[in-house]
Amino acid sequence: MIFSRGWLPGLAACLLSCSPLLTSASSSHKQHCKAVPGTPDWPSPASWARLNESLAGRLLQPPPPGAVCHPGQPTYDAAECPNLISNWSSLDYHHTNPISTYWNNWNNDTCLPYQGYPCSGQGYPLFVINATTARHVQLGVQFAKKHNIRLVVKNTGHDFIGRSNAPNSLSIWVHNLKDWKYHGSGFRPKKCKSTLPGTYLTAGSGSQMWDIYTRLDEINQTIVGGGGKTVALGGYLTGGGHSLLSPHYGMAADQVVEIEAVTPSGEIITANSCQNQDLFWAILGGGGSTFAIPTTFTLKTHPTPRLSHLSVFVLTPLANTSSVVFPLQAYITSQFPSLSASGLSGYAFLFPPSTPINLIPGTNASVGGFFMSCVIFQSPPSNTTSLPFPNDILSLWTPILSNLSSTFDLTTNNFTILTLPTSYPSFLAYFTDHHDTTPAGNNIIPYGRLLDGPALTQNLTKLSETYQKVSLGPDGGTGENETQPGGVIAAHLVSGPGVHNHPNQFKTSVLPAWRKTYLHIGIQLRPAQTHQTHRRPHRRLVVHPLRRQRALEASGRPSLPRRKCTYV
Ligand SMILES: Cc1cc2nc3c(=O)[nH]c(=O)nc-3n(C[C@H](O)[C@H](O)[C@H](O)COP(=O)(O)OP(=O)(O)OC[C@H]3O[C@@H](n4cnc5c(N)ncnc54)[C@H](O)[C@@H]3O)c2cc1C
């Protein structure tokens, strides 16, 4: 079945109104709100015990991970606490814990591993199913539906907008769904008549980038995958998934040919281009856990490319350089569409003046300007074992850098231009050196924009002003305006011809803007943590109604009218 974009509203409306899980609280049950402990419909201990039995003991009640640092908590452990604190900012810790998430504000800072601050499990799920099969996922969905419980899916806990965590919920932890089957000579999706040519991988939705890259590298293959070692297929593919390989091969969602998933009604289904096509389309781009819980994905693999890599530095340590830094950033990024047409992809960072980061090799200075780590592939990969010649990537940058020198006053403004070329024999070799090492364990509110060719090339004055406003805030960094400035802009050149022209583009619900985009820009606002500054972080959780009622009674204030639902 071919889907047009105009079909989306109909599908969305149907899924919203027809999904038994989504409507269970409103139409099939009289009660509007989800069950929480203390309300009559919350399952009895015996019901939870029966669920645990049906799962062969895979039901967990994990304590909040930060509790090991809080005397008075059952899991307090003075010896373990320093280890936890030192791992709290590492991406590697949170993905192995059944409830921990990377960003504190999505647990409402309810149990940070620091003494002197409160610790409770209120910001976390109450029960967790450690799923290793689709049947475990199915039992969880059916139980949550039957008992009107809030359901959440956690994989690694990377989610930038907190969707892998919810209080008072039953969480399905899909991290251990690790199926693996490589199809070296084509793949025939179930109920389809023909075999798709090429190479494919069927992998559990808990499979993570580093494991996939490593295992596929043994047979000289790779996937269109993400830049973080621990990112898992579940959230990555349902979000569309961009990659260094996307400008060549399309979005990650474009590579998928079959999904096994548990639907909101608790059925285990197969979705592909021959059955459940609507769900197949909706899952691939519709966002994590929106339409179903995928347990495996079958996706295309590609021969691992040999790469030329270049680090490009155009940086100044001088503070008062806004009039040069932002126009310079606009000029360089205006070259991205033509660089993309030449096969370049990569990750750039736009630094406002005086960014406290030491990037100029051999100096100790805060900087402003531009940095990019970029690659070109030898595609199709050649059979020779010699490394690609890094000068081919350098030659793409030579005219841009000489134009910079003649257009901007780089000498007076003390700019350093530096290019460091390297070569890699495989994607894994490149990734080992250049994976994303963003620290976790803090507060985050991200936002981003997709920039197409006209946005990048038609009005460089406006583009420069935009970068300045985003980086410094609308008041130019004076602090008069309350809007928080974004600081460093991550500017990822991860789209291009392979995304724009992908034949599967109408088979997925990936945001259509990607089909024209070159640059994905992202900014991470970092609201202060309450334990450090007493400023309130972004609040998402709502106080339990019974607790709120008691607090109002104790304060002698009149009760508020009962809210329709416990959670927003
Ligand atoms: C260091 C780092 C690097 C990144 N690099 C890239 C990149 O290069 N390209 C890119 O596109 N993105 C990248 N991302 C973003 C990443 O793809 C998303 O955060 C993604 O949602 C993570 O998915 P997850 O399953 O690992 O995380 P989780 O937080 O566990 O899940 C994310 C969302 O998906 C849902 N979900 C996860 N698995 C399932 C499942 N099996 N069934 C149903 N719902 C599920 C969760 O409920 C949640 O809503 C990066 C993120 C980080 C932190």
The ligand as an SDF file (V2000), in Angstrom:
LIG
                    3D

 53 58  0  0  0  0  0  0  0  0999 V2000
   24.6800   10.4430   23.2860 C   0  0  0  0  0  0  0  0  0  0  0  0
   23.5130   10.4410   22.3430 C   0  0  0  0  0  0  0  0  0  0  0  0
   23.7470   10.3650   20.9650 C   0  0  0  0  0  0  0  0  0  0  0  0
   22.6840   10.3440   20.0690 C   0  0  0  0  0  0  0  0  0  0  0  0
   22.9400   10.2720   18.7260 N   0  0  0  0  0  0  0  0  0  0  0  0
   21.9150   10.2530   17.8510 C   0  0  0  0  0  0  0  0  0  0  0  0
   22.1430   10.1790   16.4450 C   0  0  0  0  0  0  0  0  0  0  0  0
   23.2830   10.1460   15.9860 O   0  0  0  0  0  0  0  0  0  0  0  0
   21.0760   10.1560   15.6240 N   0  0  0  0  0  0  0  0  0  0  0  0
   19.7940   10.2000   16.1000 C   0  0  0  0  0  0  0  0  0  0  0  0
   18.8540   10.1680   15.2980 O   0  0  0  0  0  0  0  0  0  0  0  0
   19.5430   10.2770   17.4210 N   0  0  0  0  0  0  0  0  0  0  0  0
   20.5780   10.3150   18.2930 C   0  0  0  0  0  0  0  0  0  0  0  0
   20.3180   10.4100   19.6360 N   0  0  0  0  0  0  0  0  0  0  0  0
   18.9320   10.5070   20.0780 C   0  0  0  0  0  0  0  0  0  0  0  0
   18.3600    9.0880   20.2810 C   0  0  0  0  0  0  0  0  0  0  0  0
   18.1780    8.4660   19.0410 O   0  0  0  0  0  0  0  0  0  0  0  0
   17.0060    9.2230   20.9680 C   0  0  0  0  0  0  0  0  0  0  0  0
   17.1790    9.7760   22.2310 O   0  0  0  0  0  0  0  0  0  0  0  0
   16.2990    7.8760   21.0560 C   0  0  0  0  0  0  0  0  0  0  0  0
   14.9560    8.1210   21.3850 O   0  0  0  0  0  0  0  0  0  0  0  0
   16.9380    6.9450   22.0670 C   0  0  0  0  0  0  0  0  0  0  0  0
   16.2370    5.7440   22.0720 O   0  0  0  0  0  0  0  0  0  0  0  0
   16.4620    4.6620   23.2140 P   0  0  0  0  0  0  0  0  0  0  0  0
   15.5420    3.5380   22.9120 O   0  0  0  0  0  0  0  0  0  0  0  0
   17.9180    4.3900   23.2950 O   0  0  0  0  0  0  0  0  0  0  0  0
   16.0940    5.4740   24.5270 O   0  0  0  0  0  0  0  0  0  0  0  0
   14.8370    5.4950   25.5330 P   0  0  0  0  0  0  0  0  0  0  0  0
   14.9350    6.7920   26.2690 O   0  0  0  0  0  0  0  0  0  0  0  0
   14.7870    4.2930   26.3800 O   0  0  0  0  0  0  0  0  0  0  0  0
   13.5930    5.5100   24.5960 O   0  0  0  0  0  0  0  0  0  0  0  0
   13.2780    6.6480   23.8250 C   0  0  0  0  0  0  0  0  0  0  0  0
   11.7960    6.6530   23.4950 C   0  0  0  0  0  0  0  0  0  0  0  0
   11.4980    5.5110   22.7110 O   0  0  0  0  0  0  0  0  0  0  0  0
   10.5990    4.6540   23.4130 C   0  0  0  0  0  0  0  0  0  0  0  0
   11.0390    3.2870   23.1390 N   0  0  0  0  0  0  0  0  0  0  0  0
   12.2990    2.7880   23.2050 C   0  0  0  0  0  0  0  0  0  0  0  0
   12.2940    1.4890   22.8430 N   0  0  0  0  0  0  0  0  0  0  0  0
   11.0130    1.1690   22.5450 C   0  0  0  0  0  0  0  0  0  0  0  0
   10.3540   -0.0130   22.1100 C   0  0  0  0  0  0  0  0  0  0  0  0
   10.9970   -1.1550   21.9020 N   0  0  0  0  0  0  0  0  0  0  0  0
    9.0260    0.0380   21.9180 N   0  0  0  0  0  0  0  0  0  0  0  0
    8.3220    1.1770   22.1130 C   0  0  0  0  0  0  0  0  0  0  0  0
    8.8960    2.3260   22.5010 N   0  0  0  0  0  0  0  0  0  0  0  0
   10.2210    2.3150   22.7240 C   0  0  0  0  0  0  0  0  0  0  0  0
   10.6360    5.0690   24.8680 C   0  0  0  0  0  0  0  0  0  0  0  0
    9.3920    4.8300   25.5060 O   0  0  0  0  0  0  0  0  0  0  0  0
   10.8830    6.5610   24.7280 C   0  0  0  0  0  0  0  0  0  0  0  0
    9.6760    7.2030   24.4070 O   0  0  0  0  0  0  0  0  0  0  0  0
   21.3590   10.4310   20.5490 C   0  0  0  0  0  0  0  0  0  0  0  0
   21.1160   10.5140   21.9270 C   0  0  0  0  0  0  0  0  0  0  0  0
   22.1740   10.5240   22.8220 C   0  0  0  0  0  0  0  0  0  0  0  0
   21.8940   10.6190   24.2910 C   0  0  0  0  0  0  0  0  0  0  0  0
  1  2  1  0
  2  3  1  0
  2 52  2  0
  3  4  2  0
  4  5  1  0
  4 50  1  0
  5  6  2  0
  6  7  1  0
  6 13  1  0
  7  8  2  0
  7  9  1  0
  9 10  1  0
 10 11  2  0
 10 12  1  0
 12 13  2  0
 13 14  1  0
 14 15  1  0
 14 50  1  0
 15 16  1  0
 16 17  1  0
 16 18  1  0
 18 19  1  0
 18 20  1  0
 20 21  1  0
 20 22  1  0
 22 23  1  0
 23 24  1  0
 24 25  2  0
 24 26  1  0
 24 27  1  0
 27 28  1  0
 28 29  2  0
 28 30  1  0
 28 31  1  0
 31 32  1  0
 32 33  1  0
 33 34  1  0
 33 48  1  0
 34 35  1  0
 35 36  1  0
 35 46  1  0
 36 37  1  0
 36 45  1  0
 37 38  2  0
 38 39  1  0
 39 40  1  0
 39 45  2  0
 40 41  1  0
 40 42  2  0
 42 43  1  0
 43 44  2  0
 44 45  1  0
 46 47  1  0
 46 48  1  0
 48 49  1  0
 50 51  2  0
 51 52  1  0
 52 53  1  0
M  END
$$$$
